[in-house]
Amino acid sequence: MPIQSQVKKNLYKDSVALMLICQQVIARTGVKRTTLLMGTRGNKDILAQANLLQAEVEAALPSDIMIIVEDDAQDVIEAALREVDVLIEGEDVPKGSQAEAVRPPRSLAMGVSRGDAVNIAQISVPGAYAGAEAIKALRLGLSVFLFSDNVPIEQERAIKQLAAKKGLLVMGPDCGTAILNGVPLGFANVVRRGRIGIVAASGTGLQEVATQIHRLGEGISHAIGTGGRDVYEEIGASTMRQGLDLLAKDAATDVIVIVSKPPAQRVTERIMALASDIRKPVVVLFLGSDAGGHAANGGVYPVGTLEAAAGVAVALARGMSGADVAAGISVETAPPAVDTAKFGATQRYLRALYSGGTFCAETQVIWREAGIRTFSNTALDEDNALADPLQSREHSAIDLGDDVFTVGRPHPMIDSTLRVERLLQEARDPSVAVVVLDVVLGYGSHEDPAGALAPAIVEARRLARQEGRELAIVSFVCGTEDDPQRLSVQRAKLQDAGAMLVTGSTAAARLAAAIAIRLDSARQTRGN
């Protein structure tokens, strides 16, 4: 397929802005692929792996935008390049005009000088420069929301050490979500203010717990993202420990929730010791790891799922105790009925296609507990790593937001194209019985994610039925009625398309597992 490349010199846009431009160009021109990346060495390596690195962009500097357009038709390529120009450049501001006088500041120092009581900087620049910008912000007395990824881990350690000395907070690198004093940062949802605080080394995990708490009638005081590497041995949970301390002292916070994949062992012990000393109940979810052995007193409540983290937190906030807290409170209703007799004799496998990495991890945990071996491109167990992420194997849970899938493409929370393609691929496999899909709402996400997936759900079920098979599409929506996309609207579109709706990621994984177990039991009965 023909490829054409260009470079925009000395023009920076963050990765989210570039992803959104890609999405708009594809929607407006119908071009097969548009890739926009800053000209860093790391991004060039990504392009090289995808066979998209051409001579025109090889010489691009880190301050340049690399533009790669791919399509069979030259006129479509040219139209796409024109559209990229329009969207990147925007409208010119006449010199001396009133608009020029209020142009955005070009540096952190300029921003601080213009603002009243500015106390946080949101940084999204190439990883090679993000560390330096974070240090500048800290020296200006600002806490940092560091959206950028690819920041060397030694820089992360140095940045967080400086922040700790100054009594400031660094959320990230690679921090996707936070809510501070009701203000959403990154990919955040609209949730009510309340008395439950969250510290999370997981973006979609934070979103799911926060939205479940909202839907249970409680609210969030603050939700502090840490970045996934914060719980590594090298970092020592620096931001997580600061976040716990801040929430422990916050008069508006009555209950604290910790969400993370399993930290390093010594880090786990350190976090649990700190949680035990806090005079507030602390709910702890180390996804895929048992934190129970580390609970030093009755104030720490280890849980195993995102649903339980929200439910137990709400129970504690309402003053419940004993067995009532252990049971938690759930938004889940009775799961949809499934007639396994409609499935074909060859159908047995589950395929989860997620935009959220934490959902993929939780599903692996739940399916493992159900005795279902699960393969994944982000496997929790090394033996279950997929040899080829583009091809599922037996029961598979796929994180489509992983780097291998996002080379030259927007993240699946922004653009559903890749998920649509993978859904139809799985639907054609006669061994597949269930496909699980997440839909994530909130700022920064697709303006109508369910609407984008619905036609593919209809087509996937049609493909199965024309071959005499049933295909169950289990889906959930992570969001609230107050999100720009509206929870009820998104759920209705999925239901109208034929998806089986549940109210959260935990319920979706459990329903899929229950179907697989029933199919296996029926198969064994037939065999006897």
PANU-569440 format. One record per residue (C-alpha): z negated, y negated, x negated. Coordinates in nm, 3 decimals. Layout:
Z/Y/X;
...
//
This chain:
0.000/0.000/0.000;
0.094/-0.344/-0.144;
-0.190/-0.552/-0.285;
-0.187/-0.923/-0.362;
-0.459/-1.114/-0.546;
-0.562/-1.474/-0.602;
-0.849/-1.664/-0.761;
-1.026/-1.973/-0.627;
-1.161/-2.156/-0.930;
-1.510/-2.306/-0.946;
-1.601/-2.240/-0.585;
-1.915/-2.046/-0.496;
-2.000/-1.880/-0.166;
-2.274/-1.626/-0.113;
-2.199/-1.264/-0.029;
-2.281/-1.297/0.341;
-2.044/-1.594/0.379;
-1.769/-1.401/0.202;
-1.824/-1.095/0.423;
-1.798/-1.308/0.736;
-1.477/-1.467/0.610;
-1.332/-1.119/0.549;
-1.421/-1.019/0.903;
-1.260/-1.330/1.051;
-0.940/-1.286/0.847;
-0.904/-0.923/0.958;
-0.967/-1.019/1.322;
-0.720/-1.310/1.317;
-0.433/-1.154/1.120;
-0.470/-0.777/1.161;
-0.450/-0.728/0.783;
-0.560/-0.381/0.665;
-0.812/-0.500/0.405;
-0.941/-0.829/0.270;
-1.184/-0.838/-0.021;
-1.367/-1.151/-0.135;
-1.607/-1.130/-0.428;
-1.741/-1.363/-0.691;
-1.587/-1.300/-1.032;
-1.884/-1.131/-1.198;
-1.846/-0.838/-1.433;
-2.030/-0.615/-1.189;
-1.796/-0.707/-0.906;
-1.494/-0.643/-1.129;
-1.633/-0.298/-1.207;
-1.662/-0.234/-0.831;
-1.300/-0.341/-0.781;
-1.189/-0.120/-1.069;
-1.360/0.183/-0.912;
-1.173/0.112/-0.590;
-0.839/0.063/-0.775;
-0.827/-0.299/-0.656;
-0.870/-0.479/-0.990;
-0.541/-0.657/-1.067;
-0.442/-0.881/-1.355;
-0.464/-1.193/-1.138;
-0.840/-1.150/-1.093;
-0.928/-0.988/-1.426;
-0.970/-1.331/-1.589;
-1.185/-1.474/-1.306;
-1.514/-1.632/-1.409;
-1.847/-1.566/-1.233;
-1.810/-1.908/-1.065;
-1.467/-1.812/-0.920;
-1.388/-1.628/-0.597;
-1.165/-1.321/-0.633;
-0.936/-1.266/-0.333;
-0.764/-0.931/-0.277;
-0.550/-0.864/0.031;
-0.394/-0.528/0.116;
-0.137/-0.444/0.385;
0.200/-0.271/0.436;
0.369/-0.593/0.554;
0.425/-0.886/0.319;
0.420/-1.139/0.603;
0.076/-1.013/0.711;
-0.050/-1.046/0.353;
0.077/-1.402/0.334;
-0.078/-1.488/0.671;
-0.409/-1.341/0.556;
-0.405/-1.543/0.233;
-0.339/-1.862/0.430;
-0.629/-1.780/0.661;
-0.855/-1.716/0.362;
-0.763/-2.059/0.224;
-0.853/-2.228/0.551;
-1.184/-2.048/0.589;
-1.293/-2.086/0.226;
-1.201/-2.449/0.183;
-1.296/-2.577/0.526;
-1.222/-2.935/0.622;
-1.216/-3.201/0.354;
-1.477/-3.475/0.380;
-1.324/-3.822/0.323;
-1.481/-4.009/0.034;
-1.715/-4.285/0.140;
-1.749/-4.144/0.492;
-2.079/-4.095/0.673;
-2.030/-3.718/0.647;
-2.008/-3.743/0.269;
-2.342/-3.920/0.264;
-2.508/-3.615/0.423;
-2.334/-3.347/0.221;
-2.558/-3.049/0.142;
-2.752/-3.083/-0.185;
-2.590/-2.923/-0.489;
-2.910/-2.812/-0.660;
-3.263/-2.701/-0.579;
-3.404/-3.022/-0.722;
-3.178/-3.231/-0.496;
-3.290/-3.026/-0.197;
-3.657/-3.077/-0.278;
-3.603/-3.450/-0.325;
-3.445/-3.480/0.021;
-3.690/-3.268/0.216;
-4.034/-3.335/0.355;
-4.285/-3.060/0.278;
-4.018/-2.820/0.148;
-4.195/-2.502/0.039;
-3.938/-2.220/0.019;
-3.595/-2.168/-0.137;
-3.347/-1.916/-0.002;
-3.130/-1.794/-0.291;
-2.804/-1.601/-0.256;
-2.601/-1.635/-0.574;
-2.450/-1.368/-0.804;
-2.721/-1.147/-0.952;
-2.646/-1.266/-1.304;
-2.762/-1.617/-1.204;
-3.015/-1.541/-0.933;
-3.306/-1.491/-1.170;
-3.259/-1.831/-1.332;
-3.237/-2.002/-0.992;
-3.553/-1.824/-0.876;
-3.741/-1.947/-1.182;
-3.618/-2.303/-1.117;
-3.746/-2.279/-0.761;
-4.086/-2.151/-0.873;
-4.117/-2.432/-1.127;
-4.047/-2.677/-0.843;
-4.339/-2.526/-0.653;
-4.127/-2.327/-0.406;
-4.173/-1.972/-0.288;
-3.847/-1.773/-0.292;
-3.649/-1.563/-0.047;
-3.413/-1.390/-0.292;
-3.124/-1.237/-0.098;
-2.921/-1.169/-0.414;
-2.894/-0.816/-0.551;
-2.797/-0.687/-0.895;
-3.082/-0.878/-1.059;
-3.200/-0.685/-1.370;
-3.537/-0.525/-1.305;
-3.690/-0.687/-1.614;
-3.597/-1.026/-1.464;
-3.755/-0.929/-1.135;
-4.077/-0.844/-1.317;
-4.077/-1.176/-1.506;
-4.002/-1.377/-1.189;
-4.282/-1.211/-0.996;
-4.529/-1.252/-1.281;
-4.455/-1.626/-1.284;
-4.488/-1.642/-0.905;
-4.826/-1.470/-0.916;
-4.954/-1.720/-1.175;
-4.845/-2.010/-0.956;
-4.974/-1.859/-0.633;
-4.621/-1.844/-0.491;
-4.432/-1.565/-0.319;
-4.102/-1.403/-0.424;
-3.940/-1.193/-0.153;
-3.672/-0.985/-0.322;
-3.438/-0.946/-0.505;
-3.218/-0.775/-0.245;
-3.447/-0.889/0.035;
-3.258/-0.883/0.362;
-3.518/-0.986/0.619;
-3.831/-1.196/0.662;
-4.004/-1.399/0.933;
-4.243/-1.670/0.818;
-4.432/-1.884/1.070;
-4.177/-1.779/1.330;
-3.881/-1.880/1.112;
-3.628/-1.596/1.058;
-3.472/-1.549/0.715;
-3.171/-1.327/0.639;
-3.093/-1.052/0.890;
-3.387/-1.113/1.124;
-3.443/-1.072/1.495;
-3.587/-1.314/1.748;
-3.939/-1.186/1.817;
-4.239/-1.355/1.974;
-4.523/-1.494/1.766;
-4.832/-1.276/1.769;
-5.118/-1.116/1.582;
-4.947/-0.837/1.386;
-4.831/-0.901/1.028;
-4.581/-0.685/0.838;
-4.518/-0.634/0.468;
-4.204/-0.427/0.410;
-3.996/-0.303/0.118;
-3.727/-0.223/0.376;
-3.504/-0.461/0.571;
-3.403/-0.251/0.871;
-3.746/-0.087/0.869;
-3.901/-0.431/0.910;
-3.654/-0.513/1.188;
-3.720/-0.192/1.380;
-4.098/-0.221/1.363;
-4.092/-0.592/1.454;
-3.858/-0.543/1.752;
-4.054/-0.242/1.880;
-4.375/-0.448/1.862;
-4.200/-0.726/2.054;
-4.077/-0.486/2.322;
-4.432/-0.348/2.360;
-4.550/-0.697/2.450;
-4.711/-0.803/2.121;
-4.579/-1.034/1.850;
-4.547/-1.102/1.479;
-4.757/-1.348/1.280;
-4.550/-1.310/0.963;
-4.308/-1.042/0.836;
-4.281/-1.047/0.458;
-3.994/-0.863/0.291;
-4.050/-0.759/-0.070;
-3.720/-0.606/-0.185;
-3.688/-0.232/-0.228;
-3.776/-0.221/-0.600;
-4.106/-0.398/-0.552;
-4.280/-0.059/-0.516;
-4.131/0.075/-0.840;
-4.367/0.143/-1.129;
-4.209/-0.140/-1.331;
-4.293/-0.400/-1.065;
-4.619/-0.255/-0.941;
-4.586/-0.381/-0.579;
-4.641/-0.737/-0.693;
-4.506/-0.899/-0.375;
-4.651/-0.633/-0.148;
-4.998/-0.692/-0.291;
-4.956/-1.069/-0.254;
-4.833/-1.022/0.101;
-5.132/-0.806/0.190;
-5.366/-1.066/0.045;
-5.197/-1.346/0.241;
-5.213/-1.153/0.568;
-5.573/-1.050/0.503;
-5.666/-1.419/0.479;
-5.443/-1.534/0.766;
-5.648/-1.627/1.073;
-5.352/-1.554/1.304;
-5.316/-1.193/1.180;
-5.540/-0.923/1.331;
-5.347/-0.611/1.227;
-5.130/-0.543/0.921;
-4.839/-0.298/0.890;
-4.694/-0.172/0.559;
-4.341/-0.023/0.566;
-4.177/0.133/0.259;
-4.009/0.435/0.118;
-4.255/0.627/-0.102;
-4.378/0.405/-0.389;
-4.446/0.535/-0.737;
-4.768/0.741/-0.739;
-4.985/0.486/-0.922;
-4.841/0.209/-0.705;
-4.930/0.407/-0.392;
-5.288/0.441/-0.511;
-5.309/0.072/-0.587;
-5.171/-0.030/-0.247;
-5.400/0.209/-0.060;
-5.706/0.088/-0.251;
-5.619/-0.271/-0.163;
-5.555/-0.179/0.202;
-5.892/-0.005/0.218;
-6.070/-0.322/0.106;
-5.910/-0.540/0.374;
-6.138/-0.611/0.668;
-5.856/-0.568/0.914;
-5.687/-0.248/1.032;
-5.386/-0.159/0.816;
-5.111/0.075/0.938;
-4.928/0.242/0.648;
-4.582/0.398/0.665;
-4.456/0.541/0.336;
-4.145/0.702/0.486;
-4.121/1.063/0.373;
-4.458/1.069/0.199;
-4.808/1.144/0.324;
-5.036/0.847/0.258;
-5.325/1.012/0.444;
-5.490/1.149/0.133;
-5.525/0.797/-0.002;
-5.700/0.645/0.300;
-6.047/0.550/0.173;
-6.199/0.432/0.502;
-6.148/0.418/0.876;
-5.955/0.092/0.853;
-5.635/0.251/0.714;
-5.401/0.433/0.952;
-5.123/0.640/0.788;
-4.823/0.714/1.013;
-4.499/0.903/0.966;
-4.232/0.716/1.163;
-4.116/0.365/1.245;
-4.201/0.420/1.613;
-4.555/0.525/1.521;
-4.599/0.224/1.291;
-4.524/-0.012/1.581;
-4.717/0.188/1.843;
-5.035/0.227/1.639;
-5.027/-0.140/1.537;
-5.004/-0.246/1.901;
-5.286/-0.010/2.000;
-5.508/-0.158/1.729;
-5.417/-0.514/1.826;
-5.533/-0.433/2.180;
-5.868/-0.304/2.060;
-5.808/0.065/2.122;
-5.985/0.327/1.916;
-6.006/0.697/1.843;
-5.745/0.923/2.000;
-5.581/0.630/2.179;
-5.492/0.473/1.844;
-5.370/0.803/1.699;
-5.140/0.846/1.999;
-5.019/0.488/1.970;
-4.817/0.313/2.239;
-4.449/0.392/2.286;
-4.160/0.217/2.455;
-3.980/0.551/2.484;
-3.909/0.697/2.825;
-3.800/1.053/2.900;
-3.501/1.143/2.681;
-3.161/1.181/2.848;
-3.085/1.527/2.983;
-2.845/1.734/2.778;
-2.649/2.031/2.912;
-2.596/2.243/2.601;
-2.381/2.485/2.799;
-2.097/2.232/2.777;
-2.080/2.258/2.399;
-1.827/2.486/2.233;
-1.923/2.801/2.046;
-1.837/2.639/1.712;
-2.049/2.328/1.766;
-2.377/2.317/1.578;
-2.399/2.022/1.339;
-2.550/1.673/1.356;
-2.390/1.367/1.200;
-2.579/1.036/1.179;
-2.371/0.729/1.089;
-2.605/0.440/1.014;
-2.569/0.078/0.915;
-2.941/0.071/0.825;
-3.057/0.263/0.518;
-3.414/0.306/0.647;
-3.284/0.474/0.962;
-3.097/0.719/0.742;
-3.415/0.794/0.548;
-3.628/0.838/0.862;
-3.371/1.074/1.012;
-3.381/1.293/0.703;
-3.761/1.309/0.731;
-3.757/1.399/1.101;
-3.481/1.657/1.067;
-3.652/1.812/0.764;
-3.975/1.847/0.967;
-3.769/2.019/1.239;
-3.642/2.271/0.984;
-3.295/2.115/0.964;
-3.154/2.081/0.614;
-2.978/1.745/0.595;
-2.720/1.628/0.343;
-2.682/1.258/0.266;
-2.524/1.005/0.033;
-2.878/0.863/-0.002;
-3.060/1.195/-0.004;
-3.440/1.201/-0.014;
-3.418/1.547/-0.171;
-3.192/1.565/-0.475;
-3.061/1.909/-0.379;
-2.922/1.764/-0.057;
-2.701/1.493/-0.209;
-2.345/1.493/-0.076;
-2.089/1.569/-0.345;
-1.842/1.341/-0.162;
-1.991/1.070/0.065;
-1.656/1.045/0.244;
-1.691/1.404/0.370;
-1.992/1.525/0.569;
-2.137/1.869/0.511;
-2.322/2.070/0.774;
-2.600/1.841/0.908;
-2.545/1.500/0.746;
-2.706/1.156/0.766;
-2.490/0.880/0.617;
-2.592/0.529/0.511;
-2.266/0.340/0.556;
-2.424/0.028/0.408;
-2.444/0.197/0.069;
-2.236/0.043/-0.212;
-1.986/0.328/-0.213;
-1.873/0.225/0.135;
-1.888/-0.154/0.106;
-1.651/-0.200/-0.189;
-1.401/-0.454/-0.060;
-1.547/-0.435/0.289;
-1.811/-0.626/0.485;
-2.141/-0.450/0.554;
-2.129/-0.232/0.870;
-2.385/-0.462/1.036;
-2.112/-0.727/1.019;
-1.793/-0.522/1.057;
-1.772/-0.190/1.245;
-1.429/-0.085/1.113;
-1.555/0.175/0.868;
-1.797/0.325/1.119;
-1.527/0.349/1.381;
-1.306/0.538/1.137;
-1.589/0.773/1.039;
-1.690/0.834/1.403;
-1.338/0.946/1.492;
-1.327/1.163/1.179;
-1.646/1.341/1.286;
-1.520/1.374/1.645;
-1.221/1.576/1.524;
-1.448/1.827/1.349;
-1.497/2.125/1.587;
-1.836/2.207/1.430;
-1.992/1.870/1.522;
-2.212/1.857/1.832;
-2.394/1.523/1.799;
-2.323/1.188/1.637;
-2.607/0.935/1.604;
-2.531/0.561/1.587;
-2.754/0.259/1.533;
-2.672/-0.089/1.657;
-2.858/-0.371/1.482;
-2.884/-0.715/1.643;
-3.011/-1.046/1.513;
-2.900/-1.334/1.297;
-2.617/-1.249/1.058;
-2.515/-0.932/1.242;
-2.189/-0.880/1.434;
-2.171/-1.104/1.741;
-2.102/-0.801/1.965;
-2.168/-0.477/1.773;
-2.184/-0.250/2.079;
-1.861/-0.400/2.210;
-1.694/-0.318/1.879;
-1.816/0.043/1.886;
-1.767/0.117/2.256;
-1.389/0.191/2.250;
-1.441/0.430/1.958;
-1.720/0.609/2.145;
-1.487/0.657/2.443;
-1.209/0.782/2.216;
-1.438/1.016/2.021;
-1.558/1.184/2.340;
-1.198/1.207/2.466;
-1.086/1.378/2.144;
-1.358/1.640/2.183;
-1.297/1.701/2.552;
-0.924/1.753/2.513;
-1.016/2.047/2.291;
-1.269/2.180/2.542;
-1.576/2.051/2.359;
-1.862/1.820/2.452;
-1.962/1.553/2.200;
-2.300/1.387/2.239;
-2.320/1.030/2.107;
-2.688/0.941/2.068;
-2.747/0.571/2.014;
-3.020/0.306/1.999;
-3.025/-0.071/1.965;
-3.256/-0.245/1.718;
-3.307/-0.587/1.873;
-3.459/-0.794/2.150;
-3.347/-0.968/2.466;
-3.387/-1.299/2.281;
-3.143/-1.207/2.004;
-2.804/-1.384/2.018;
-2.636/-1.057/2.122;
-2.900/-0.970/2.390;
-3.050/-0.623/2.395;
-2.966/-0.548/2.763;
-2.601/-0.647/2.718;
-2.560/-0.427/2.412;
-2.733/-0.127/2.573;
-2.514/-0.159/2.884;
-2.194/-0.153/2.676;
-2.303/0.162/2.493;
-2.407/0.334/2.814;
-2.081/0.243/2.988;
-1.895/0.398/2.695;
-2.079/0.727/2.747;
-2.347/0.706/2.477;
-2.685/0.868/2.537;
-2.932/0.582/2.493;
-3.284/0.602/2.357;
-3.510/0.313/2.263;
-3.545/0.349/1.887;
-3.452/0.519/1.563;
-3.734/0.775/1.578;
-3.639/0.888/1.930;
-3.271/0.912/1.833;
-3.342/1.142/1.538;
-3.575/1.357/1.747;
-3.329/1.392/2.036;
-3.051/1.495/1.799;
-3.280/1.750/1.635;
-3.381/1.893/1.975;
-3.015/1.941/2.069;
-2.941/2.118/1.739;
-3.238/2.350/1.785;
-3.132/2.436/2.142;
-2.777/2.505/2.031;
-2.901/2.728/1.749;
-3.129/2.915/1.989;
-2.843/2.967/2.236;
-2.620/3.092/1.956;
-2.883/3.343/1.845;
-2.926/3.461/2.203;
-2.553/3.519/2.235;
-2.559/3.705/1.905;
-2.825/3.939/2.037;
//
